[in-house]
Amino acid sequence: MAAWLERSAARGDASAQASLALWYLDGRHVARDEALAMRWFSRAAHGGNAFAQARLGDVLAAGEGTKADPAAAQQWYERAALQGHKGATAALTSLRTASGASAEEMSRLFQHWLQGAERGDALAQRVVGEFYLRGTGTPHSPAEAQRWLKAAADQGNAPAMVLLGGLILQNLEDSANYPNAMALFLRAAAQGNSDAEYNLGVCLRRGLGVATDAEAAERHYRTAAGQNHVSAQLALADLIAERAATDGSWPEAALWYRRAADQGNPFAMTRLARLLAQGQGVAVDREAAQALYRRAAAAGDEEARLALQHIDRGIGSEESRTATMSVEPSARAAGAPRQ
């Protein structure tokens, strides 16, 4: 079989070249040889094979076995995307968004995704919905965003369900529709989506489309927090802190604040700093508290900035012990799309 594939590849069959490259890369049927794999990937890519073009883009973007070349990676992703390769289109979108693509470039990326969406691809439909939602690469249109997100959600795309549920909750004049958002979050959560679990917690905590239920909210927060969802970790910590005065659960609150702070969340840094300054649930450590306040202030947290002003004036790092923790400290509203 290897001999036949090599003959086909040698005759210029791009599909055979890509398959042979995979064999050499994985050591399947032939001795593993990364250099030879990349040579065959290169030949297949130049021969028009979209998979090979996307693979070359990955190699050049990450600098795997070669010098990283984002510009060349983008060119290969672009060629693969033109053929409808979803992975290349996604990688290209991430690259260009991160590097500050022009309006013209984003419009071109939107057209790549739109082609896939019109063919019925759920991922493409979800991404097109996000483009419309943000007005990126196309005019802002909540109605079009909702249409495409619903198409993706109807096919079982969990992130689309979360975004669509978020759109429903943002319509303050149509609270009667909030139960539909809950239903979408439940479907997405059943697929293990941590954003959906967090949003279920928000809905149950605030009574959005469902009766208020703090215990059920906490269960959903815990599930999402265990999946390393930073907003859920923060919300869970606040719930625990609210009752800590009566049940002494400050150590657990501090644990979740620390986990969220370790992920760079400034709100969690400020709350953990307060506990460190006061010795609630943790040993008193004013130096660590001050360092956290500075990190949080640098990230734009106003409470941390004010705490530092008190410290700099010699008032001390212990804020009022009666300070009230916010109920929902998340930087992201329920269902709001990731930026």
N, C-alpha and C positions, 0 to 999 in steps of 0.2 A: 504493500500500500504506500509506504514512504517513497519508494522509487517512482511509482506512478505519479504521486503528487509533485515530486521534484521535477519530473519531466514536464508536467503541465505548467508548473511555475516557471521553468526555464523557457517555455514557449511563449511566456508573456501573459498567462492567465492570471489576472489580478486577484481573483477569488482564491485560486490555488496558492498564490504567493502569500496572501494574508493567513490562510490556514496553515501553511508551512511555517510561517513566522510564529504562530501560536504554538505549534509543536515544539519548535526550538526553544521558545520562551518557557514552556512548561515541562520540557523534557519528556514529552509524550511521543512514543514510537521512535524517537531519535535521542541522541545524547543532548543534554541541555547546553545551549550556546546562546547567550544573550546577544553577543555582537552579531552573530549570524541572523538571529531573529530580527534585530533592528534593520539589518540590510534588506531582508525580505519585506519587512513592514514598509520600508522606504520605497522599494520597487512597486509594491502594491498600491501605496498611496499615490505615487506618480502615475500609476496606471488607472487611477480613478476609484479605487475601493474606499468607500466611506468609512468602514470600520478601521482600516489601516490609517487613514487620514486622521481620524479621531485619536487613535493610539499614538501617532507621532505628535499630535498636539499635546497629549498628556505628558509624553517624555520630555518635550521641549519646555513645557510649562514648569515641570517639576525639576528639570535638570537631572533626569535619571541616566546615569552613565555618560552624560554629556553636559556641556555648559548650558545653563538655562537661557532660553531665548523666547521671552513672552511674545515678541512681535511675530516670530516665525510660528509659534504655537497658535497664535490667533489666526494666521493665514490658513493653517491646516484645519483648524476648527471651522473656519468660514467655509472652506471647500466641502467639508463633510456636512455642515449644516445645510448647505444648498441642496444636498441630496436627501435631506430629511432626517439626518441622524440626530436623535433626541439628545444623547449624551453630549455630543459636540455642541449642539445649540445651547444646552444648559451651561456648559463650561464657557462658551463664548460670551453668553449673557453675563455670567459672573465676572469674567475678566474685564469686560468693557464697563460694567457698572462700577466695579472697584476702581478703575482707572479714570473715571469721569468721562464717559463717552459723550460725543456730541449728540445733539438732537437728531441729526441725520443718521448717525450710526444706530441710535436706539430705535429709530423708525425702521431701519433695515432689519434689526433683530426682531422687532415686533412682527414684521412680515414673515420671517422664518417661522415664528411660533404660530402665527395665524394660519399658515398653510397646514400645519399639523393639526390645529384645532378644527379646521374645516374638514379634515379627513376623519375626525372623530376621536383623535387621541386625547385621553383624559388629562394627561400631564400638560399637554399643550393648551388645552382649554383652561386649565387652572392658571397657567402662566399668563395667558391672554387676559383672563379676568383681572389678574394683578396689574398688568400694564394699563388696562382701562381704569382700574381703581386709583392708580397713582398718577394717571395722565402722563405716563412715560412712553415715548415713541408713538403716541396716539393721543387724541384729545381725551381729557378726563370725561368719563361717562359711567356713573354708578349703575345706570340701567343696563348698559352693555356688560359691565363687570358682573352684575348679578346674573345675567343671562348665561355667560360663559362659565361662571362658577357653579351654577346650578347644573349645567350640562356635565361638568366634571364630577360634581357630587353625585349625580344620578348614576354615574358609572362606578361609584365607590371610592373616589379619590378623597382620602381623609383630610389633607390640608385644605382642599376646596370646601369641604364641609365646615371646617373651622372658620375660614374666611367668610363664607356665606352666612354662617351663624352670627359672626361679628357684625356684618352689614345690617342684619335684621335688628340686632340690639342697638345699633347706632341710630336707628329711626325712632326717636323718642315719641313721635306722634302715633306710632302703631304698636303700642305695647301688647295689644291683643295677639300679635304675631310672635311674641317672645317664646311661647312654648315650642314653636317650630325651630327656634334656635337651639333650645334645649335638646330637641330630638336629633338635630344635626350633630351636636356635641357628643351625645350618647353614642351615635353610630360611629363617629370618629374615634371615640375613646375605646370602643370595642375592638378597634384595630391597633390599640396601643399608642395612640397619638397623645403625647404629653400636653400639648397646647389645649386639646379638647378636655383633658382631665382638669387642667387648671381653670378653664373657662366654666366647667361644670361647678367647680368650687366657688367661683365668683357669682354665678347665678344663684346658687343655693345660699350663699352668704348674704346676698343683697335682695333676694326674692325676685329675681328677674325671670318671669315666665313660670315660676314655681314658688311654693310656699317656702319661707325662710327656714333653713335647717342648718344650724352651725355644725352639728355633729357630722352630717352628711357632707357638708362643705369641707370639713377637716379631712375626711376620708379621701376625697378627691385630691385635695392639696397634697396629702401624704403620698398618694400614688404618683402624682406628677413630680413632687420633690424627690422621690426616690429615683426618678428617671433623670435627675439633675436639671430640672426645670427651675431656673433661678427665681422667676416671679412666684412660683409656687412655694419655693423654700422660704422666701421672704413673707408671703402671706401666712404660711403655716407658723412661722416664728412669731408673727404678730398675734395670731390667734392664741398661741400658747402663752405669750407674754401678758395678754389681757387677763388671763385667769391665774397667772403665776402668783399674784399677791395672796390668793386664797389657797392654792394647792402646792405652792412652792416649786413649780416646774421651771424656774429660771434656767437651770443648767441645760434643759432641752431647748429652750428658746435660744440660748446663746449658741448651742450647737448649730441650729439651722441658720441663725444670722451669720455665723462664721462660714458655713458652706456657701451661702449666697455672696458674702463678702469676698471669699476666695475666687469667685467667678467675676469679680470686678463690679458688683452692684454697689453704687454709692449709698443708697438708702440703708442697705444692710451694714455697710461699714459704719455709718453714723450710729445706728442702733447698737451694734456690738461695742463701739467705742464708749457709749453711755454705760453699758453693763460693766465694761472693764474699769471705767472711772469710779463706778459705784460699788463694784464688787458683788454684783448680783448674778449668781449662777457661775461666776468665775472668780479667780483671785484678782484682787485689785492690781492693776497695771496701768498707771497713768501715762507712762511713756508710750506703750502700745496704743492706748486710747488716742493720744495726741497724733500719733502717726496715721491712725485710721481716719481721724478727722481731716487731716491734711490731704489724704488721698481722696476722700469723699468731696471735700471742698474743691479740689482741683478738677473733679469730674462734674462740678456744677451743683452740688447739693447745698442749698441755702442754710439748712439747719446746721450742717457741719461748719460752714463759714462763720455763722453766729457763735457757735461754740468756741471756735478758735479766737474770735474777738474777745470773748470773756477770758479765755486763758491768757491771751496777750496783755490784757489789762490787769492781770494779777488776781482776777476774781476766782480763778480756780477752774478745774476741768469738770467738777461735779455740777451738772445742771440740776434743776429742780427734780427731786425724786418723785414729784407728782406729775411730771410731764406725761402727756397722754400719747401712746403709740397710735399711729393711723391704722385704720381698719384695712385698707387696701393700698399698700405702698407700691404696687407694681408700676413700672414705668410704661407698661403697655396696657391699654384698655382691653376688656374681654374681646377676644376675637380680632383685635387689630392686627393687620398684616405686619410681618417682620420688615424692618427697613433695611 
